[in-house]
Amino acid sequence: MRIYDIHTHPIWRRTGSSPAQINRLIRESRALGITRVNILGDVSDNGPCQNAAQITQINEASAGLQAKHPDFFTFFCYLNPTLGERDVMREVERCVTRHGARGIKLEAANNAADLCMRHVAKAARTFNLVVLQHSWSMDTHNKPKGVQTDPEHTALFARRNPDVKIIMAHLVGCGYRGVIAAKNLPNLWVDTSGGYPEAGIIEYAAEHLGPDRILFGSDLPIREHSVKIGAVLGAAIPETAKQKILYDNAAKLVGLD
């Protein structure tokens, strides 16, 4: 089966961009059947709320990897919505027209229910891009740096913008709660990243969302490709559903083929 990993960070904490590191990543990925990898940027760099110059620097690093290996890498334009409409639109236009970005990536600068997300929705509509939103089901004792977006917040963003294609990141991190939040929103997909495999979660998502709305994502380098691939291949779902999850759905969503 071909595999397209929609959720990776090959450059992480300013490391991973050397030719030797990238060549090793490509070699090891292809050995596992991964034919494409999507870059979401070094979202850990300079904290959760980067300024405009830092956002551009992160996107240039992603675009640089794609330019060197266009047959392997794609990338999403990383944004900070709190910078305002002008900066958001300018950065997305730059990423799309200069580098061929295929989507938008959001992390923890703000909550997905915040009003500044209207700038993201406008950019997504203007350039026909999918939006991948960092999402996680958290309790008050385990808060990461930045502003947390729970599954219901991402679902609210999707409900407010039914014409925008949205990915709720981290199926394992969002859990059954995330699947329930996404269930009745046809413009909302989930990716398989976030935590070690959990028995039954992929089957539950396939039952309630359908296999067409699940995308393979590893969250490399935080998680390993082989572990996340094994979770899909070991799920009690049809082989046709596994191929949709591992490659077909993401390729269709971003216009890869």
C-alpha positions as CSV (number, residue, x, y, z in Angstrom):
1,M,0.0,0.0,0.0
2,R,1.2,3.5,-0.8
3,I,1.4,5.9,2.2
4,Y,1.1,9.6,2.4
5,D,2.0,11.0,5.9
6,I,0.0,14.2,6.3
7,H,1.4,15.2,9.7
8,T,5.1,15.5,10.2
9,H,7.8,17.9,11.4
10,P,11.0,16.9,9.7
11,I,12.7,20.1,11.1
12,W,12.0,20.0,14.8
13,R,13.6,22.4,17.3
14,R,15.8,23.7,14.5
15,T,17.3,20.3,13.7
16,G,16.8,17.8,11.0
17,S,17.4,19.9,7.8
18,S,20.9,18.7,6.9
19,P,21.3,16.7,3.7
20,A,22.3,13.6,5.6
21,Q,19.3,13.8,7.9
22,I,16.8,14.4,5.1
23,N,18.3,11.7,2.9
24,R,18.0,9.2,5.8
25,L,14.4,10.2,6.4
26,I,13.5,9.7,2.8
27,R,15.3,6.4,2.6
28,E,13.8,5.0,5.8
29,S,10.3,6.3,4.9
30,R,10.3,4.7,1.4
31,A,11.4,1.4,3.0
32,L,8.1,1.5,4.9
33,G,6.1,2.2,1.8
34,I,5.8,6.0,2.4
35,T,5.8,7.7,-0.9
36,R,5.0,11.2,0.3
37,V,5.5,13.3,3.5
38,N,3.7,16.5,4.3
39,I,5.7,19.1,6.3
40,L,3.9,21.2,9.0
41,G,6.8,23.3,10.0
42,D,9.0,23.7,13.1
43,V,6.1,24.8,15.3
44,S,8.2,24.4,18.4
45,D,10.6,27.2,17.3
46,N,10.3,30.5,19.3
47,G,7.4,29.5,21.4
48,P,3.6,29.1,20.6
49,C,3.0,32.7,19.3
50,Q,5.6,33.6,16.8
51,N,5.9,37.0,15.1
52,A,5.5,37.5,11.4
53,A,9.3,37.2,10.7
54,Q,9.5,34.0,12.6
55,I,6.5,32.5,10.8
56,T,8.1,33.3,7.5
57,Q,11.3,31.7,8.6
58,I,9.5,28.5,9.5
59,N,7.7,28.4,6.2
60,E,10.8,29.1,4.2
61,A,12.5,26.1,5.9
62,S,9.6,23.8,4.9
63,A,9.5,25.2,1.4
64,G,13.2,24.6,1.1
65,L,12.9,20.9,1.8
66,Q,10.0,20.6,-0.7
67,A,12.1,22.4,-3.3
68,K,15.0,20.0,-2.9
69,H,12.8,16.9,-3.0
70,P,9.6,17.8,-4.8
71,D,8.7,14.2,-5.5
72,F,8.6,13.4,-1.8
73,F,7.7,16.4,0.3
74,T,4.6,18.7,0.3
75,F,4.1,21.4,2.9
76,F,1.4,23.4,4.7
77,C,1.8,27.1,5.4
78,Y,2.2,27.7,9.1
79,L,0.3,30.7,10.5
80,N,-0.3,32.8,13.6
81,P,-3.9,34.0,13.2
82,T,-3.5,36.6,16.0
83,L,-1.2,38.7,13.7
84,G,-4.3,39.8,11.9
85,E,-5.9,39.5,8.5
86,R,-3.2,41.4,6.5
87,D,-0.3,39.3,7.8
88,V,-2.3,36.0,7.4
89,M,-3.4,36.7,3.8
90,R,0.1,38.0,2.9
91,E,1.9,34.9,4.2
92,V,-0.6,32.4,2.7
93,E,-0.4,34.2,-0.7
94,R,3.4,34.1,-0.5
95,C,3.5,30.4,0.4
96,V,1.0,29.4,-2.3
97,T,2.3,31.6,-5.2
98,R,6.0,31.1,-4.5
99,H,6.2,27.6,-3.1
100,G,3.0,25.8,-3.9
101,A,1.8,25.2,-0.3
102,R,-1.2,22.8,-0.2
103,G,-2.7,23.7,3.1
104,I,-2.6,25.8,6.3
105,K,-1.2,24.6,9.6
106,L,-2.3,26.1,13.0
107,E,-0.8,25.2,16.4
108,A,-1.3,27.0,19.7
109,A,-1.2,30.8,19.2
110,N,-4.9,30.9,19.8
111,N,-8.0,28.8,20.3
112,A,-9.8,27.5,17.2
113,A,-13.0,29.1,18.4
114,D,-11.5,32.6,18.6
115,L,-12.7,35.3,16.2
116,C,-9.3,35.7,14.6
117,M,-9.9,32.4,12.9
118,R,-12.1,34.2,10.4
119,H,-8.8,35.4,8.8
120,V,-7.8,31.7,8.4
121,A,-11.1,30.8,6.9
122,K,-10.8,33.7,4.4
123,A,-7.4,32.6,3.3
124,A,-8.5,29.0,3.0
125,R,-11.4,30.0,0.7
126,T,-9.3,32.4,-1.3
127,F,-6.7,29.9,-2.1
128,N,-8.8,26.7,-1.8
129,L,-6.6,25.2,1.0
130,V,-7.3,22.7,3.7
131,V,-6.7,23.8,7.3
132,L,-5.0,21.5,9.8
133,Q,-5.7,22.5,13.4
134,H,-3.7,21.2,16.4
135,S,-6.3,19.7,18.7
136,W,-6.1,17.7,21.9
137,S,-8.5,16.5,24.6
138,M,-6.9,17.9,27.8
139,D,-7.6,18.3,31.5
140,T,-6.6,21.2,33.7
141,H,-3.6,19.3,35.1
142,N,-1.9,18.7,31.7
143,K,-1.8,22.0,29.8
144,P,0.9,22.5,27.1
145,K,2.5,25.9,26.3
146,G,0.3,28.2,24.3
147,V,-3.5,28.2,23.9
148,Q,-5.2,24.8,24.0
149,T,-7.7,23.8,21.3
150,D,-10.0,20.9,22.4
151,P,-11.9,18.8,19.8
152,E,-15.1,20.8,20.3
153,H,-13.3,24.0,19.5
154,T,-12.1,22.6,16.2
155,A,-15.6,21.3,15.5
156,L,-17.0,24.8,16.1
157,F,-14.6,26.3,13.6
158,A,-15.8,23.7,11.1
159,R,-19.4,24.4,11.9
160,R,-18.9,28.1,11.4
161,N,-17.2,27.5,8.0
162,P,-18.9,24.6,6.3
163,D,-17.3,25.5,3.0
164,V,-13.7,25.1,4.4
165,K,-12.0,21.8,4.6
166,I,-10.6,21.2,8.0
167,I,-8.4,18.5,9.6
168,M,-8.6,17.8,13.4
169,A,-5.1,16.7,14.2
170,H,-4.3,13.9,16.7
171,L,-7.0,11.2,16.6
172,V,-5.4,9.5,19.5
173,G,-5.0,12.7,21.5
174,C,-8.6,13.7,20.8
175,G,-9.9,10.2,21.4
176,Y,-13.5,9.2,21.2
177,R,-14.5,12.7,22.3
178,G,-12.9,14.0,19.0
179,V,-14.7,11.5,16.9
180,I,-18.1,12.4,18.4
181,A,-17.4,16.1,17.9
182,A,-16.5,15.6,14.3
183,K,-19.3,13.1,13.5
184,N,-21.9,15.3,11.9
185,L,-19.5,17.7,10.1
186,P,-18.7,16.5,6.6
187,N,-16.1,19.2,6.1
188,L,-14.0,17.9,9.1
189,W,-11.4,15.1,8.8
190,V,-9.2,13.6,11.5
191,D,-5.6,12.4,11.3
192,T,-4.2,9.4,13.1
193,S,-1.3,11.3,14.9
194,G,-1.0,12.0,18.6
195,G,0.3,9.4,21.1
196,Y,0.9,5.8,20.9
197,P,-1.6,3.5,19.3
198,E,-4.8,2.9,21.2
199,A,-6.8,-0.3,20.6
200,G,-10.2,0.3,18.9
201,I,-9.9,4.1,18.2
202,I,-9.3,3.7,14.4
203,E,-12.2,1.2,14.2
204,Y,-14.4,3.6,16.2
205,A,-13.5,6.5,13.9
206,A,-14.1,4.4,10.8
207,E,-17.5,3.3,12.1
208,H,-18.7,6.8,13.1
209,L,-17.0,9.0,10.5
210,G,-16.5,6.5,7.7
211,P,-13.0,5.6,6.3
212,D,-13.1,8.5,3.9
213,R,-12.6,11.0,6.7
214,I,-9.5,9.6,8.3
215,L,-6.0,10.5,7.2
216,F,-2.7,8.9,8.1
217,G,-0.4,11.1,10.2
218,S,2.6,10.1,12.3
219,D,3.7,13.3,14.0
220,L,7.3,12.5,13.2
221,P,9.8,12.9,14.9
222,I,7.7,12.8,18.1
223,R,6.3,9.4,17.0
224,E,7.8,6.8,14.7
225,H,6.4,6.0,11.3
226,S,6.5,2.3,11.8
227,V,4.4,2.5,15.0
228,K,1.7,4.6,13.4
229,I,1.6,2.5,10.2
230,G,1.2,-0.6,12.4
231,A,-1.8,0.9,14.1
232,V,-3.6,1.3,10.8
233,L,-2.5,-2.1,9.3
234,G,-3.5,-3.8,12.5
235,A,-7.0,-2.3,12.7
236,A,-10.0,-4.5,12.2
237,I,-11.2,-2.7,9.1
238,P,-11.3,-3.7,5.4
239,E,-8.2,-3.5,3.3
240,T,-9.9,-1.0,1.1
241,A,-10.4,1.3,4.1
242,K,-6.8,1.0,5.1
243,Q,-5.6,2.1,1.7
244,K,-8.0,5.1,1.9
245,I,-6.6,6.1,5.3
246,L,-2.9,5.5,4.4
247,Y,-2.9,7.4,1.1
248,D,-6.0,8.0,-0.9
249,N,-8.0,10.4,1.4
250,A,-5.1,12.8,2.0
251,A,-4.0,12.8,-1.7
252,K,-7.5,13.7,-2.8
253,L,-7.9,16.3,-0.1
254,V,-4.8,18.3,-1.0
255,G,-5.0,17.6,-4.8
256,L,-1.8,15.6,-4.8
257,D,-2.8,13.4,-7.8
